Amino acid sequence: MNDSLAGPIIRISPYELHIDDPDYYEELYSQHKPREKYLWFVSQFGLPASVFATVDHKLHRARRAALNPFFSKQAVTRLLPMLHFMIEKLCGRIEESRKLGKPMPMREAYLCLTTDIITLYAFNNSSNLLDSPDFAPFFYQTVQGAETGAHLLKHFNFLLDIFEALPNKVMAVLNPGVLLFLKWRSVSSASNSALRTC
């Protein structure tokens, strides 16, 4: 296709448009023109009661309002001492690797940093992945598995029920990434249930 003939808006599926126009940002993310979320996109995780997967705009707004105080400027400013502590811990691990002359898996290290910060802030109980001698490679694999599983289930959502019914040993052979995703999902479901009963 000749690029000179292509416009800034291209239909990439019967339900999706690709828009390459920075001026359209305000239109798309306008607070004054609410729109429903795309069910096909948010159903991939199988967590319909979560904020992320809430399709209805008004319901999503109500659920999201409960999280707003956590992201205010004041709340984030109060996090600075904790952020400095976590970053110093990472810097200490970098210095340790430098002295030993060992390569450091930076992708895993940054994932550990962000996870420790998020879990401490959200649950008041850090995962302490930065303390792991090898930077918790299993957790990195879990995140990758979640990405793989979510992508597959976005297109074949009916497989979620089938995968959940299979024993973990079978799923580990069929698709280890999806198994890691299902384990992450069960933890997320338990957290959502606990929040709803509070």
Backbone as a ProteinNet text record, in pm:
[ID]
protein_1_A
[PRIMARY]
MNDSLAGPIIRISPYELHIDDPDYYEELYSQHKPREKYLWFVSQFGLPASVFATVDHKLHRARRAALNPFFSKQAVTRLLPMLHFMIEKLCGRIEESRKLGKPMPMREAYLCLTTDIITLYAFNNSSNLLDSPDFAPFFYQTVQGAETGAHLLKHFNFLLDIFEALPNKVMAVLNPGVLLFLKWRSVSSASNSALRTC
[TERTIARY]
84	0	87.9	56.9	133.6	106.7	216.4	201.3	138.9	160.9	107	-45.5	-102.5	-247	-312.6	-230.8	-285.4	-310.1	-424.7	-456.6	-414.8	-445.4	-405.3	-492.5	-605.1	-693.8	-708	-673.3	-679.5	-757	-852.2	-925.9	-840.6	-809.5	-725.2	-806.2	-933	-1023.4	-1165.7	-1266.6	-1403.9	-1439.6	-1364.4	-1398.4	-1288.5	-1180.1	-1065.8	-1014.4	-972	-907.5	-767	-674.5	-541.5	-536.9	-510.8	-514	-375.2	-316.3	-183.5	-200.4	-253.4	-280.6	-273.9	-163.5	-149.3	-262.9	-321.6	-430.8	-555.5	-564.3	-681.6	-675	-560.1	-541.7	-649.6	-670.7	-769.3	-910.2	-938.6	-1069.6	-1086	-980.9	-986.8	-992.6	-914.3	-907.1	-980.3	-1081	-1159.6	-1237.7	-1238.9	-1318.3	-1463	-1487.9	-1621.3	-1699.8	-1631.3	-1697	-1669.1	-1733.4	-1704.5	-1744	-1673.1	-1706.6	-1681.8	-1751.8	-1739.2	-1607.8	-1556	-1436.7	-1474.9	-1376.3	-1394.9	-1391.9	-1505.8	-1517.2	-1418.1	-1398.2	-1304.6	-1165.4	-1125.3	-990.3	-976.5	-1075.3	-1060.6	-1096.9	-1160.2	-1201.7	-1088	-971	-861.1	-810.8	-828.7	-776.9	-878.6	-1003.8	-1104	-1131.4	-1117.6	-1142.5	-1244.8	-1371.5	-1470.6	-1500.3	-1473.4	-1503	-1388.7	-1279.1	-1165.4	-1190.3	-1117	-1130.1	-1091	-981.8	-932.5	-1037.2	-1108.4	-1199.8	-1342.6	-1367.9	-1502.2	-1534.4	-1635.1	-1670.7	-1750.5	-1851.9	-1940.6	-1865.3	-1875.3	-1798.5	-1832	-1960.6	-2000.1	-1954.2	-1967.7	-1922.5	-1770.5	-1702.4	-1556.2	-1513.2	-1580.7	-1545.5	-1564.3	-1672.7	-1698	-1591.4	-1555.2	-1451.8	-1314.9	-1287.3	-1157.6	-1145.8	-1257.2	-1255	-1196.4	-1217.4	-1162	-1009.3	-951.6	-804.6	-741.4	-822	-766.9	-678.9	-715.6	-629.6	-488	-470.9	-338.3	-246.2	-304.7	-224.9	-225.2	-271.2	-266.9	-121.9	-98.4	37.8	88.9	1.8	42	79.2	-0.6	27	160.1	186.7	312.6	430.7	411.8	518.4	553.4	452.9	478.4	558.2	558.1	632.3	782.4	826.2	966.5	1066.7	1051.1	1148.8	1155.9	1039.1	1037.4	1102.3	1074.4	1135.6	1286.5	1334.1	1479.6	1541.8	1473.6	1524.5	1537.4	1433.7	1433.6	1540.6	1553.8	1653.7	1794.8	1815.5	1946.3	1976.4	1874	1893.7	1937.7	1873.4	1912.7	2054.8	2087.7	2223.9	2327.3	2289.9	2379.8	2403.5	2297.9	2313.2	2398.4	2382.8	2464.8	2611.7	2638	2775.6	2834.3	2753	2797.2	2838.9	2759	2792.2	2918.4	2933.4	3053.1	3179.4	3174.6	3292.1	3327.3	3224.4	3247.8	3282	3264.4	3292	3193	3070.9	2969.4	2868.1	2821.7	2715	2586.6	2506.7	2383.1	2263.8	2163.4	2044.2	1957.5	1977.9	1911.8	1760.7	1714.3	1569.2	1502.9	1560.4	1507.3	1523.7	1637.4	1662.8	1558.5	1527.4	1427.6	1287.8	1259.2	1129.8	1117.2	1226.3	1226.1	1203.7	1269.8	1254.6	1108.9	1051.3	914.4	815	836.6	746.1	753.3	873.7	888.7	820.9	834.5	771.2	619.5	567	421.8	360.4	421.7	363	369.6	475.9	484.1	379.1	361.9	265.7	121.4	93.8	-44.4	-88.9	2.8	-36.3	34.6	121.7	200.3	283	324.5	404.1	486	610.4	693.6	724.6	735.5	775.2	923.1	1000.1	1144.4	1219.8	1180.5	1249.5	1391.8	1417.4	1554.1	1651.4	1600.3	1687.1	1722.7	1656.7	1684.8	1824.5	1908	2045.8	2052.3	1955.4	1956.6	1845.3	1788	1682.4	1557	1522.2	1393.9	1358.3	1438.9	1407.9	1272.1	1226	1095.4	984.6	997.4	895.2	895.8	1014.3	1024.7	957.9	979.4	916.5	764.5	718.4	574.2	512.6	580.9	531	526.2	632.5	632.4	520.6	499.7	392.9	256.6	240	113.2	88.4	192.9	178.6	140	209	179.4	38.2	3.4	-128.6	-239.5	-219.9	-322.2	-341.8	-233.1	-243.4	-320.4	-290.8	-361.7	-509.8	-537.1	-675.2	-757.5	-691.8	-764.3	-836.7	-771.4	-828.4	-915.1	-881.4	-953.7	-996.5	-1086.1	-1126.5	-1188.6	-1253.1	-1318.4	-1217.2	-1089.6	-987.2	-959.4	-994.1	-966.2	-1030.9	-1158.1	-1228.1	-1163.9	-1122.3	-1059.6	-925.7	-844.1	-712.6	-724.4	-823.8	-841.2	-883.8	-952.5	-999.3	-887.2	-783.2	-673.1	-581.2	-523.8	-426.1	-302.8	-239	-120.8	-10.6	3.4	109.5	86.3	-40.1	-73	-46.4	-89.2	-67.2	80.8	160.2	304.3	367.9	311.4	362.5	306.1	175.7	112	161.9	163	203.4	241.9	370.1	413.8	378.7	380.8	347.8	204.9	111.9	-28.8	-48.2	25.8	15.9	56.5	165.4	209.1	103	42.7	-64.3	-182.3	-221.7	-335.2	-307.5	-182.9	-146.8	-155.5	-106.5	-115.8	-262.4	-344.2	-485.7	-557.3	-523.4	-590.2	-556	-432.9	-395	-472.8	-484.9	-559.3	-706.4	-765	-905.6	-926.1	-832.7	-843	-834.1	-745.1	-730.4	-856.8	-916.5	-1041.2	-1153.7	-1162.5	-1267.1	-1250.1	-1125.3	-1098	-1136.5	-1108.9	-1142.6	-1293.9	-1367.1	-1512	-1579.9	-1515.4	-1576.7	-1541	-1448.9	-1410.1	-1520.3
-118.9	0	124.4	219.6	343.4	428.5	462.7	540.7	676.8	730	862.8	860.5	740.7	728.2	694.9	653.3	615.1	738.5	742	853.3	821.6	912.3	891	788.8	748.7	651.5	530.1	412.8	288.5	185.7	120.4	12.6	-113.2	-167	-286.3	-411.8	-395	-507.8	-451.6	-537.5	-484.2	-394	-407	-331.4	-234.8	-223.3	-143.6	-49.9	67.2	164.4	191.8	213.2	261.1	408.3	495.3	639.8	697.8	749.9	811.4	961.8	1024.5	1167.6	1221.6	1288.5	1339.4	1432	1502.7	1594	1518.5	1390.4	1311.6	1264.9	1283.8	1238.8	1295.9	1426.7	1491.8	1439.9	1407.1	1351.7	1211.8	1131	992.1	980.8	1064.2	1055.6	1170.8	1223.2	1333.2	1287.4	1369.7	1340.9	1386.2	1460.7	1513.4	1429.9	1336.3	1249	1103.7	1057.3	921.3	815.9	705	592.1	462.2	361.2	230.6	165	79.1	3.1	-107.9	-159	-263.1	-399.1	-466.2	-591	-695.5	-707	-807.2	-787.1	-661.3	-632.8	-661.5	-624.1	-636.7	-774.4	-859.1	-990.6	-1091.5	-1054.1	-1148.9	-1201.2	-1124.6	-1167.2	-1247.2	-1249	-1324.5	-1268.9	-1137.7	-1072.5	-960.6	-996.4	-894.4	-793.5	-828.5	-735.8	-639.1	-651.2	-562.1	-425.6	-326.1	-191.1	-192.6	-259	-262.4	-317.9	-422.4	-491.8	-438.6	-331	-274.5	-201	-246.6	-192.4	-63.4	-63.6	52.2	172.7	285.6	404.5	453.2	461.5	513.2	421.1	290	194.9	199.3	208	217.9	342.6	451.6	577	564.7	498.8	479.4	390.8	282.8	193.8	261.7	338	406.1	515.7	575.8	683.3	635.9	508.4	454.3	451.8	449.5	445	582.9	682.9	816.5	871.5	856.4	912.3	856.4	734.5	673.4	740.3	811.5	870.6	1023	1080.4	1226.1	1271.4	1398.7	1452.7	1440.5	1465.6	1455.2	1312.7	1216.7	1076.3	1032	1073.2	1035.5	1104	1229	1300.5	1229	1175.5	1101.9	974.6	927.5	804.9	827.2	950.9	978.1	906.2	907.1	834.6	685.7	624.7	483.5	461.3	550.5	539	551.3	647.4	663.7	538.8	480.3	359	245.7	226.1	117.9	140.7	264.3	294.5	275.3	314.3	292.1	142.8	63.7	-80.9	-135	-87	-129.4	-84.9	38.9	88.4	4.3	-39.5	-126.8	-258.9	-313.5	-439.6	-419.1	-303	-272.6	-262.7	-193.5	-179	-314.2	-397.8	-532.4	-612.1	-604.6	-675.7	-618.5	-486.9	-423	-471.7	-477.8	-521.5	-666.6	-748.6	-890.2	-915.5	-812.3	-828	-920.3	-927	-1015.6	-935	-989.4	-919.4	-918	-816.5	-801.4	-799.4	-882	-883.2	-760.4	-652.9	-526.1	-531.3	-607.2	-617.7	-675.7	-784.5	-845.6	-753.4	-681.7	-591.3	-480.1	-419.7	-312.5	-366.1	-487.6	-548.5	-571.5	-616.3	-635.1	-502.1	-397.3	-265.2	-218.8	-221.1	-171.7	-258.9	-389.3	-478.2	-452.4	-435.8	-407.4	-276.6	-175.8	-46.5	-59	-123.6	-134.7	-218.4	-332	-417.3	-350.8	-278.4	-209.2	-98.5	-26.6	83.5	33.9	-64.7	-111.3	-204	-286.6	-387.9	-371.4	-269	-245.1	-367.9	-441.4	-562.2	-587.8	-544	-555.3	-700.7	-729.5	-862.8	-890.4	-783.6	-795.4	-875.3	-855.9	-926	-875.7	-750.7	-697.5	-769.8	-838.9	-914.4	-1051.1	-1089.8	-1219.5	-1218.6	-1318.7	-1320.3	-1314	-1377.1	-1381.2	-1296.9	-1204.3	-1113.9	-1187.1	-1291.2	-1361.1	-1386.1	-1465.4	-1489.2	-1555.9	-1633.6	-1697.9	-1593.4	-1483.1	-1379.1	-1314.3	-1293.4	-1237.8	-1331.5	-1461.7	-1560	-1557.6	-1534.1	-1526.1	-1408.6	-1294.5	-1176.6	-1203.5	-1265.5	-1300.1	-1399.7	-1496	-1593.7	-1527.6	-1428.7	-1356	-1282.4	-1223.2	-1153.2	-1250.8	-1365.4	-1465.8	-1520.6	-1553.9	-1609.4	-1511.7	-1385.5	-1284.1	-1265.3	-1267.1	-1248.9	-1364.3	-1485.6	-1602.2	-1597.4	-1565.1	-1566.8	-1449.8	-1346.3	-1235.1	-1283.5	-1371.2	-1420.1	-1544.4	-1624.2	-1749.4	-1754.8	-1664.7	-1649	-1774.2	-1855.7	-1977	-2076.4	-2062.9	-2155.3	-2137.8	-2021.3	-1994.9	-2099.9	-2131.7	-2232.7	-2370.2	-2402	-2531.8	-2540.3	-2436.3	-2436.1	-2445.4	-2375.9	-2379.3	-2517.1	-2591.7	-2724.7	-2829.1	-2800.6	-2896.3	-2891.1	-3006	-3006	-2922.4	-2865.3	-2781.5	-2856.7	-2986.1	-3065	-3071.7	-3082	-3087.8	-2952.4	-2844.1	-2710.2	-2677.9	-2728.1	-2702.9	-2760.7	-2871.6	-2933.5	-2862.3	-2833.5	-2770.3	-2628.7	-2547.6	-2407.5	-2351.3	-2356	-2306.2	-2159.3	-2080.1	-1938.8	-1917.3	-1994.7	-1982.8	-2031.3	-2134.1	-2181.1	-2070.3	-2001.9	-1890.6	-1780.3	-1755.4	-1656.1	-1696.3	-1824	-1870.7	-1860.2	-1887.4	-1873.4	-1727.1	-1637.7	-1494.2	-1452.4	-1504.8	-1469.3	-1515.8	-1634.5	-1684.2	-1597.2	-1546.8	-1455	-1324.5	-1274.2	-1150.4	-1166.7	-1281.9	-1306.9	-1309.5	-1372.8	-1378.7	-1238.7	-1156.3	-1018	-938.5	-954.2	-883.2	-926.3	-1057.3	-1107.6	-1051.5	-1047	-994.6	-847.9	-771.8	-630	-610.5	-695.7	-680.2	-713.3	-799.2	-835.5	-738.4	-643.4	-546.3	-443.6
0	0	0	-82.3	-90.6	33.3	108.1	230.6	205.1	85.8	55.9	45.6	22.1	11.8	145.5	242.6	372.5	457.4	522.6	611.9	754.2	848.1	987.5	1060.4	1000.8	1064.5	974.2	1029	952.6	1034.6	972.8	1041.4	1037.9	1159	1165.7	1199.9	1234.1	1254.9	1246.3	1243.8	1237.2	1355.9	1467.1	1587.6	1632.4	1555.5	1600.7	1492.8	1537.8	1450.3	1502.2	1411.8	1449.5	1409.5	1507.8	1483.1	1505.3	1400.5	1406.9	1391.9	1496.7	1493.5	1636	1673.5	1810.9	1852.8	1758.1	1792.1	1838.7	1807	1845.2	1990.8	2054.8	2193.3	2285.2	2275.7	2363.2	2337.3	2214.2	2180	2239.1	2225.7	2270.4	2421.7	2491.1	2636.4	2704.2	2640.5	2696	2818.2	2922.2	3041.4	3023.3	2918.7	2895.4	2793.6	2730.2	2633	2671.3	2777.1	2824.5	2722.4	2726	2638.8	2714.7	2673.9	2738.9	2696.4	2783.2	2746.5	2648.9	2581.5	2481.5	2551.6	2561.8	2636.4	2589.5	2458.9	2405.2	2461.4	2477.9	2526.6	2675.4	2756.5	2901.7	2955.1	2874.5	2924	2924.9	2873.7	2861	2994.9	3103.9	3233.2	3314.1	3270.9	3344	3482.5	3500.2	3629.3	3609.7	3581.6	3545.6	3656.1	3782.2	3892	3920.4	3847	3870	3806	3852.9	3796	3649.2	3617.9	3479.7	3384	3426.2	3335.3	3340.2	3413.2	3420.6	3291.4	3220.1	3088.6	3100.7	3185.1	3199.3	3254.1	3186.5	3224.2	3365.2	3398.3	3529.7	3642	3620.6	3721.9	3735.7	3622.2	3626.8	3703.7	3678.9	3746.3	3897.5	3938.8	4082.4	4145.5	4075.3	4128.3	4129.7	4025.5	4015.8	4121.1	4160.5	4259.9	4392.2	4424.9	4549.5	4546.9	4427.3	4414.4	4401.3	4367	4340.6	4452.2	4581.1	4686.7	4686.4	4637.1	4633.9	4532.2	4435.9	4328.3	4331.3	4440.1	4451	4467.1	4439.7	4451.1	4594.7	4691.8	4832.1	4869.6	4822.8	4854.8	4796.4	4673.5	4608.9	4677.7	4721.3	4792.7	4922.8	4989.4	5114.2	5089.9	4965.8	4932.3	4917.4	4905.2	4872.9	4963	5095.9	5178.5	5144	5119.6	5083.8	4947.5	4852.1	4719.5	4728.3	4807.6	4824.3	4885.3	4984	5048.1	4946.4	4865.6	4766.7	4659.9	4615.9	4512.8	4567.8	4694.7	4757.8	4768.3	4794.7	4801.3	4665.6	4559.1	4425	4394.3	4429.5	4405.5	4480.5	4600.4	4676.5	4605.6	4545.3	4470.5	4345.5	4281	4163.1	4203.1	4313.2	4361.1	4399.9	4459.5	4497	4373.7	4268.6	4144.3	4080.8	4088.5	4031	4101.9	4234.4	4310.8	4282.7	4262.1	4234.5	4087.5	4004.4	3861.9	3793	3847	3790.2	3710	3598.6	3523.8	3605.6	3582.5	3659.4	3564.1	3588.3	3501.4	3528.7	3454.5	3485	3466.3	3369.8	3350.1	3474.8	3526.2	3647.3	3767.2	3773.4	3886.3	3891.7	3776.5	3774.1	3802.5	3757.9	3788.9	3939.2	4002.3	4147.9	4218.9	4171.6	4232.6	4226.4	4108.3	4093.7	4170.2	4171.2	4244	4393.6	4445.5	4588.8	4626.6	4541.7	4569.4	4566.5	4462.8	4447	4558.6	4592.2	4696.3	4833.1	4859.4	4988.1	4996.4	4888	4888.4	4889.1	4804.9	4790	4903.3	4954.3	5053.7	5187.7	5198	5319.5	5356.7	5255.1	5277.1	5151.1	5151.9	5032.2	4999.4	4870.9	4826.7	4853.7	4874.2	4903	4796.3	4672.2	4563.4	4545.2	4583	4570.7	4662	4763.3	4853.8	4797.3	4689.5	4628.4	4566.3	4595.8	4542.9	4390.4	4321.9	4175.3	4113.3	4192.8	4146.1	4099.4	4172.4	4154.3	4007.9	3936.9	3794.6	3774.1	3873.1	3858.5	3848	3923.1	3915.8	3777.8	3722.2	3586.9	3486.6	3503.8	3415.3	3431.5	3555.3	3579.8	3504.9	3508.6	3437.6	3287.5	3235.1	3092.8	3061	3151.6	3132.6	3132.3	3220.7	3226.1	3095.4	3039.2	2911.4	2800.5	2797.9	2695.7	2712.2	2836.5	2862.8	2829.1	2867	2840.3	2690.3	2615	2470.1	2406.6	2449.8	2396.9	2434	2560.8	2608.7	2557	2512.2	2451.6	2325.2	2251.7	2126.1	2144.9	2247.1	2270.4	2417	2454.7	2593.6	2653.2	2570.3	2619.5	2675.9	2636.6	2685.4	2834.9	2889	3030.1	3119.6	3094.4	3174.9	3159	3036.8	3011.4	3084.1	3072.1	3137.2	3288.9	3344.3	3489.5	3538.9	3454	3492.4	3487	3412.4	3398.2	3520.2	3557	3667.2	3630.5	3732.3	3709.5	3634.7	3663.1	3597	3446.3	3407.6	3264.7	3199.7	3268.1	3213.3	3203.5	3297.1	3295.6	3170.3	3120.8	2998.1	2875.1	2876.7	2760.7	2736.3	2842.4	2827.8	2964.7	3000.3	3131.3	3153	3046.4	3058.3	3103.5	3045.6	3084.4	3227.9	3269.2	3407.6	3504.7	3474.8	3560.1	3561.6	3445.3	3438.1	3525.5	3521	3600.5	3749.8	3789.6	3931.4	3973.4	3888.7	3917.5	3925.7	3834.6	3831.4	3957.1	4008.1	4129.1	4249.3	4254.8	4362.7	4349	4225.2	4200.2	4236.4	4202.4	4235	4385.8	4457.3	4603.2	4663.3	4608.2	4657.6	4633.5	4513.3	4482.4	4575.5	4604.7	4692.6	4833.1	4879.3	5012.5	5022.2	4916.3	4915.3	4916.8	4842.9	4836	4968.3	5051.5	5179.4	5290.2	5263	5366	5387.4
[MASK]
++++++++++++++++++++++++++++++++++++++++++++++++++++++++++++++++++++++++++++++++++++++++++++++++++++++++++++++++++++++++++++++++++++++++++++++++++++++++++++++++++++++++++++++++++++++++++++++++++++++

